[in-house]
């Protein structure tokens, strides 16, 4: 037997949320594992794709923290996970298809996956899926020829179904869907015949986009296996790696927005401030309906997967693209023309309000908004761009010099980044305390403390979070909450992501007898971090100390992993239970709730949430009545916008604090806090906390 392939070198590891240290390089157990992999892989001569698949499966079985929790008895679940990824709405496969597929491949799926690397079940299922798709498309074309029947009936939208339907019920689902979509297009202004033609083209586009390469099918099947372990671990095939490299280094750029799939729609989850989507007026919650090319051709995106949508959105920098979007919960559609460009660099930004009006007095308050946990880097010119912890430290020094009495640390939408930077940022407020403990492959626990903290910020602190706050950003909020250093204010629980991941290139794990020039990679969870009290934010997220109302969009986060067993709390927190903190939080909650009941801007925010909560599923089905419903909803939304603009016009003044280049302070201040009603209430809570510092505490009971 030839020598085992070397363990992946440290320089090839990309730690997402941890220090860039080598995992367990040189460990005899890992070398033995790799040797056993090679022995298994060379026992039978097979195609590289099978060897690659089997290697990925065995890597999960060795490296993943949940490797003991996923057994061979769980592997048949891969079949239905794969079917659901192919057919997310359960609109093509029938209940009979799923039963036959499970009966045929379920009994020996564990052996085929673990020992052979056999993906034949995936290709068989995909063949059936395409047959059903082609047949359904032909059925749709025939039904649309009878669109006049639709005009003579009250049209009921189909009800989403969480289970696979029998063939007879699936026909009824499609009949309701087709009639409902036709009525909506007529209500939006299309002629009755034109609406039928639009739908025919829509489903033809969806059929073409459903065509997948063998590379894509195998990757989808492998990722169905990965989903048994956690929702974030991902396999990238060689083709996907190539496309990713091109998108990162090539000339094509996008619109600086993130999307997610909700039903058959692509929903904008976030837009980068000052990016193309933001400048065009796209907002979170908007749905992408179509893309119009320069020659006026409309490409419908309904039913298109995110990969297909992304290809449409990307193009040369400076080129124009027109998007047709649907505004949330009103069903109105707008055409917006954007100029593609690279996303503006998202760095920390700081603001101060020298005269923020709080109750009956004005206070000097600061805001630091951190969009991600980035590290330092060198520009081509040789200048060093500082890490986020250095930027925050610069902001804190500026606030002290300006006499700021307290700050809000805004972590909303911060999905994480470098865990070490999260540790350093938290250390700026608590000093050299334990911030995180990382559990790694062999069960070892790595303790993380902030290093080289010159001074600790001691003034009052509020941390602002939302459902987009994840990973290292959750660590900052959770650590400051555990130490009682900050009041955590949020619009929802946080994302619930605490995995430490590594990107492992398969060429470092495959036997050298194989062709190593065309292999993929795995982004694999190899550890997990815990907060100072020993709890994990995964899977349920952190619960803020105080909650505020705000609308949410898109699908709920997928919390598939079971709760993590806690570690013991660190010694300094074992008996921590500050009665003063409980008293403080109780008073802050009372004051905030009182304002939410009285202040016009906070009552507006609550009404906005209630308005957006009205589901369009209750809309009328008749096109004429639906048109009136859309017009009424659109008018109501415009009234809400106008009311919100009044609050923005009367907003407190914020002065940007230059962190990066004093000469470009205005340009680098891409965040606009003035009209942010949630941030304004967080500042009022901060002002309350400052005021309560001098309030006598109640005597101990």
N, C-alpha and C positions, 0 to 999 in steps of 0.2 A: 504494500500500500504506500502511495506517495505521501509526502508530508502534508499535514492538514493546512488549509488556507489560513493565512494570518488573521488574527483578530483585527477588527476595523481600527485603523490608526486614529489617534485622538484628533488629528486635524480634520478628519472627515466627519466627525460627529457634530451635529448642530443641535445643541441643547435648547429646547424651547421651554424657558422657565427654569433654568438652573445654570450653575457655573459650567464653563466649558472644560470640565475635567474628564479624563478618560474613565470609562465605566469601571471595569475591574481588569484592566489590561494585564496580561501575564498570569491570570488565574488558571490553575491546573484544571478546575472544573469546566471552565469555558473551553479550554483547548481540548479537553476530553469530549465535550459536547460537539465541537466542530469536527473532531476526528470521527465521531459516530455518525455525524451528518454525511461526511464524505463516504464512509463505508456503505451507508444505506443508498446514497445517490449513485455509487458506481456499481452496485450489485446487479442492476439491470440497465442495459443501454436503452435510453428513452430520449424523447425530444427535449430540448432545453426548457420548453414551456412547462412540461410536467415536473421536471426537476426543480424549476424555479418555484412553482406552486407548492410543491412538497417542502421546499426549504423555508418558504414563508410560514407555512403551518407549523413547522418544527421550531422556528424562531419564536413564534407566539408562545408555544409550549414551554420554552425555556426562559425567555426574557420578561414576559408580561407579568405584572403583579397579581393578576387574577388567574394565573395559569392553573392553580389548583382548584379553582371554582368552576372552570369549564371542563367538563368530562366528555367522553365519547358519547354518552347518552344525550348530551346537548347538541351534538353535531347535526342530527336531522333537522333542527330548526333552521339551518342554513338554507334549506330548500325554499321554505316559505318566505324567509327574508329576501332571498334572491328574486322570487316571483313578485314580491311587493316593491322591490326596487325597479323592476322592469315595468310594472303596472301599478303605480302608486295609488291610483284612484280605484283600483279593482274594477276597471271598466272594460277589460278585454278578456282576461282569463275567466272562465266559468268555474263554478264550484266543482263541476265534474272534472274539468281539466286539472285542478289542484289535487283532487283525490287520486286521479290516475297517476299523476306525476309523483306524488308522495309514496304511493304503493309500489311504484316501479323502482325508484331510486333510494327511498328511505332506508330499507333494511341494511344495505351495505355501504352507505354513504361514508361512515366513519373510516372504514378500511380504505376506500378509494381515495379519500382526501388525505388521510394521515400517511399511508404507506406508498401510494401510487402517484398521488398528485393528479388525479383524474378529474378533469373539468367537463366530461361528456354530458353530465346532467344539465349543466348550464347551457350548452349548445342545443340540446334537445328541447329545453324549455323555451329558448329564444326562437327556435323554429316554429313552435306552436304559437308563441306570442305574435310573430309576424304573420302567420296564417290568419289568426283571429283579427289582427289589425287590418290586413288587406280585405278580408271578408266584411269587416265592419265599415270600412271606407266605401266599399261597393254598396252596402246597405244604405249608408248616409246619402250617397249620390242619388239613389233611387227615391228615397223619401223626400229629398229636397225638390225633386221634380213635381211633387204634389204639394208645394208650399201653400197653395190656395186652401187646402184643408186646415192649415195652421190658423189662417185668418178667421175661420169660422168657429173657433173654440177658445175657451178660457184656458190659458196656458199656465200650468203649474210647474215651478222649478223642481228639478229632481232632488231628492233627499240623499245626502251623502251616506254611504253605507260602510261600516267598518269591517264587514265580512264579505267573503266571496259569494256571489249570487248565482243561483241556477240560471241556465241559459234563457229560460222563459222570462224570468224577472229582469235579466240584463237587457232584453229587448225593450221592456217597459221603461227602464231607466234611461236608455238612449232616446226613446221617443220623447220623454219629458225634457231631456237635456236639449235636444235639437229644437223642439218647439220654443223652449224658454230662451235659448240663444237667438233664435230668429226674431222673437218678439222684442228682445232688448235692442237688436240692431235696427229694427224698424222704429222703435221709440227714440233712438239716437239720431234718426233722420234718414236712414237708408230707405229706398223703395222696397216694396215687398219682394219683388223679383231680385233686386240688388242684394237684399239681405241673404237670400238663398244662395246666390252666387258667391258672396263673401264667405259664407260658411263652407261651401264646397271647396274653395281655395284654402281655407283655414285647415280643414282636415286632410287635404292633400299634402300641405306643408308639414303637418304633424306626422303623417305617414312617412314622408321622406326623411324627416329628422329622427325617426325611430330606428332607422337603419344603423346598425352598429358593426364595427369591425370585430374580427375574432379577438384582437387585442383588448378592445373595450369590454367584450362579453366576459372574457376570463378575468379582467380586473374587477368587474362588477361582482363576479362570483367570489373572488378572494375577499373583497370588502364586505360581502355578506357574512363570510366567516369571521372577519375582524370585528364585525358589529356584535358578535357574541361576547366580546371582551369589554369593549367600551365604544362610545359613539364617535370618538375622535381618531383612533388609530386608523391609518389609511395605507393601502398599497397603491403605488404608482407604477404602472407598466412602463416599459421602455418608450413606447410612443407618447404616453402622457408626460413622461419626464422630458422628452424632446420638446413637446409643445410648451411645457412650462418654462423651459430654458429660453425658447424663442420669445415668449411673451414677456420675459423679464429683461432680455438683452436686446431684443429687436427694435425696429422703428415703430411698430404698431403700439398705439396707446388706447386708453378707454375713456370713460366719462367720470371716473373717480366716485364710484358708488358701489355699494354691495347689495346683492339681491339674494332672495331665498325663494324656494318654490312653495306655493300655497295652493293646493288643488292643482288646477291646470294653469295657474297664473304665476308669473314672476313678480315678486313684490320687492320694492325698494326698502331695505332694512335700515340703511344709513347712507348719508351723502357726505363727502368730505367738504368741509367749509372752504369756500372760494374755488372749488373744483368745477368742472363743466356742468355736472348735474345740479349742483347748488346754484350756480349762476343762472341756470335756465329756469329755476323755480320748482324743481322736483323736490318732493318732501317724503320723509319716511311714511310708508303706508300706501303710497301711490303704486298702482299696478301697471306693468308694461303690457300693452295690448298689441303693438305692432311697431315695426321699424320701416321707415320709408327711405328708399334709396334716392340718389341724386336725380335719377331719371323718372322719379315719381312712382316707382313700383312699390307696392305695399307688401311686406312680408309679415304675416301674422305670427305672433309669438305664443299664442295660446296653445298649450300642450307641448311646447318646445322645452327640452331639458336645459338646465343652466349652462351646460357646455355649448349647446347650440346658440343660446342667447348671447353668451359671451363673445362668440365668434362674430356675431352680427354687430355688437357694440364696439368692437375694436377696429382700429384703422389708423392710417397715417396721422401724425400730429398735425393739427391745423385743419383737418378735413371736417366737413359738416355732416351731421347726421340728424335726421328728424325722427322723434319718438312720439308714438301715440300712447298716451297714458290715461288711466282711469283714476279719478280722485277717490279717496277712500270713502266708502259708505254712501256715496251719492250717485255713482254709476255714470257721472258725466265724463266725457273724454275730451282731452286737449291734445293738440299737436304742438310739440316744442322742438325747436331746432337748436342743437348744441354744437359746439366746436370741440372736437376731441383734443385732449391735452393730457399731459402727465399730471398725476395727483400732486397737489402742493405738499411739501414735506410737513408732516404733522409732528410738531415739537411742542413742548410745554409753553404755555403763555400765561402771563400774570397781569392782573389789573388791580387797581385800588380805587376806592371811592372815599375821598377825603371827608365827605359830608353825607354819609348814608343816613337817611332819616329813619330812626327806629324809635317807636313810641314817641316820647316827648323830647328827644334829644338827638343830636347828630353825632355819628361816630366814624372814625377812620378804620375802614375794613378792607381786607385784601382777598383776592381770589387767585388760586393757581389751578389752571386746567391742564391735566395730563392726559393726552389722547392715547399714549402707548408707553411701554417701558423699553426705551431704546438705549443702546450703548453708544460709546464714543466711536468716532471714525475719522479717518483722514480724507480730506478733499483732494482732488487731483493737484491742487496748488500746493499741498503740503500742510495746510492749516488743519488743526484738529477741531472737530465738532464735538462739543462735550456731551456726556451722557445725561440722561434725564435727571439723575440725582444731583449732578453739578448744576443743572439749570434751576432745579428747585432750590438748591442752596443759595444761588444767586438771587432768586426772588425773595427768599426769607431775609437776606441781608438788606435788600432794598426796602422791604417792608419795615424792618427795624429802624432804618435810617429815616423813614417817612413818618414814624410814630404810629404805625398801624397797631390797633389794639387786639386783633385776632384775625384768623383767616379761614376761608373755605377751601378745602382741597377737593377739586371737582374730578372725580374718576368715572363719570358717566360715559358709557360707550368704550371704555378702556378694556380691551380684551386680553391684556397682559403683554408678554414679551419676555424680557430677560428677568428671571426670578431674582438674580443677584441685585439688579437695579431696584426691584421691589423691596428687598431687604434694606438696601442703602437708604431709600426714600423713607421707609418707616423709621429707620435709625435716626434720621434728622429730628424726630419728635420724641423718641424714647431713649436715645443713646445706645450704649453697648449692651443691649438686652438680647435675649434669644428671640428672634423674629420668626424663624421657621425651623422645622425639623423635617428632613427628607428621608423617607424610607426607600431603599434601593433594592437592587436585584436579590442580593444574598441576605436580605433581612436587616442589613446594617442601617443605622440611623445617623444621618449627617446633620449636625447642628449648625445653623446659619445665624450669625450676628453681623450687625453693621460694622464696618471697619473705617478707621481714619475719620471719625466724626469730630470736626474741630469745635463745634458748638451745637447745643441742642436747643431747638425752638420750644419755649415754655408757655407761650401765650395761648389763650383759648383757641380751640380747633374744632371745626365741623368738617366731616367727610361726606361728600355727596355721591351716591351710587345709584345704579339702576340695573335692569336685567341684562344690560350689555357689559357690566363690570365683571371681568372674569380673571381667573388664573392669578398672576402676580399682583394685579390690581386688587383682587379679593384678599390677597395676603396682606397688603397694606391696610385695607379697611379692617380686616379681622384682627390683625395684631394691635392696631390702635384701639380697637374696641375691647379686646381682651385686657389690655393694660389700663383701661379706663381713661386713656389719653384724649379721646375724641368722642364727640357725639356723632353717630352715623345716621345720616338722613337719607332716605331713599324713596323712590317711586315704586319699588318692587323688591323682591328678593334678588340677590345677585345671580350670576350665571351658574354657579356650582361647578367650577372646573379647577381641579387641583392636581392634575396629572403632570408628571415631568416626562417629556418626550425626547426621543432621539431619532434622527433620520439616518437609517442604516442602508447603505448601498449593497445590493445583493451580490455584486461582484466580489465583495470581501468575504462572502460566506459560501459561495458555490465552489464545488470541486474544480480543480484546475484542468481537469480533463474536458470540461465544458467550454463552449465559446463564451467568454466573459465580456464581449464587446457590445452586447445588445440586451442589457438587463435593467430591471427597474429598481425601486427602492421602497422601503417601508418606513413610514412615520409611526413609531411604536412607543407606547407608554412604557417606560422602564422604571418608574418610581412615582412617588406621591408626596406632596408636602402637607404638613399639619401646622395648625396655628399654635400660639404659645400655650393655650389651655389644653392642647392635645386633641382638639376636634378638627374635623375636615370640612371645608366648604362644599365638598362633593358628596352627594349629587344635588342637594336641595338648595345650596347657596346660603349666603348670610342674610339674616333678617335684620333690617335697620332698627335703630333705637326709636326713630320716629318715621312715620309713613306719610307721604304726600300723594295726591291723585295726579295721574297723568295718563294719556292714552298710550296703548301698546299696539303694535302691529305685527303681522306675520305669525308663523307657527310657534307654538310653545317649545321651549328647549327640550330636547330629548334626554331625559334623565333615566337612562337604562341601567346604570351601574348601581349595585346595592350600596347602602350606607357603609362607610369605612369604620371599622372598630377603632375607638379612640385610643390615643396614647395617654400616659399619665401627664397631668399638668406639670409645668415646670415649677420648681420649689417656691419661687417668689409669688406664685399665683394660687398655691394650693388652698390657702385659707382666705384668699382675697374675696371680699364682699363688702365694698365700700358703701356704708349707709348714706353718705353724702351724695354719692353718684345716683343712687336710687331716688333720693329726694330731688336732685337736680333734674333727672330725666322726667320725673313725674310733673314738675312745674313747667318744664319746657314743653311737654306734650299738652298740658292744659292751655298754655298760652298760644301754641300753634293751632290747636283745634278751635280756640275761640276766634282767632283771626280767620281761619278757613270758613267759619260760619258768618263772619261779618264783612271782611274786606271784599270789595267788588271784584278785584282781579283774581282772588282765590275762589270766589263763588263762580266767576266766569270759567276758571279752569275746571271746576267740578262739573259745570253744565256742559263744557266741551267734551269731557269724558263721557257723560251720559248721552250726549248727542251722537258721538261716534259709536256708542255701544248699540245703537239701533241697527239691527242686522238687515241688510237688503234682502234676506231670504223671505221676509214678509211682504215683499213688494207685490203689486197687482200683476196679473199675467196678461191682461188685455193690452195690446200695444198702445192704444190711445190713453188708457188710464195710467199705464206705465210711463208714458211721456210726461203726463202731468205730475206724476210722483217724482220723476227725475228733476223736473223744473222746480218743484217746491223744495226738494232737498238741496238743490244747487243754490237757490235763493237763501235758504236758511244758513248754509255754510258761508255764503258771502257776507251775511249779516254778522255771523260769528267772527269772521276775519276782520271786518271793519271795527267791531268792538275791541278785538285784540289789538288792532293798530293804535287805538286810543291809549291803551295802557303802555304800549311801547313809546308813544310820543311823550308821555309824562314820566318816563323812566328816569331813575337816578343816573347821574353822569359817572362814567368809569374812565379812568386814565390808564392807558397801557404802560406797563413797566418793561423796558427793554431788557431782554435776557441774553440775546445773541449778538446784536449789532446795533448800538445806539443810533446809528445813522438811518437805520431802516425800521425803527420802532413801529411806525404805523403799518408798514407792509407786513411785518411778522405777526401782527395782532389779528389773526384771522377769525378768532372767536368773537362773537358779538353778545356780551352778557346783558346789555341793557334791556332787551325785550324778553329775557328768560325769566318767566314767572316763578318757576321752581327754584332757580338760583336766588331770586330775590327773597323768597321765603326762607331759604337756607341762611341767608345773611341776617334776616330778622331773628332766626333761632340763635345764631352766633351772638347777636347783640344782646339777646336775653341771657345767654350764658355769661357774657361779660358782666352784665348788670347783677346777676345772681351771685357773682363772686363776693360782693360786699354785703349780701343779705345774710342776716344771722341764721344759722342752722337750727332746726328744732332740737330740743334736748333728746338724748337717747331714751328710748322707751324701756 
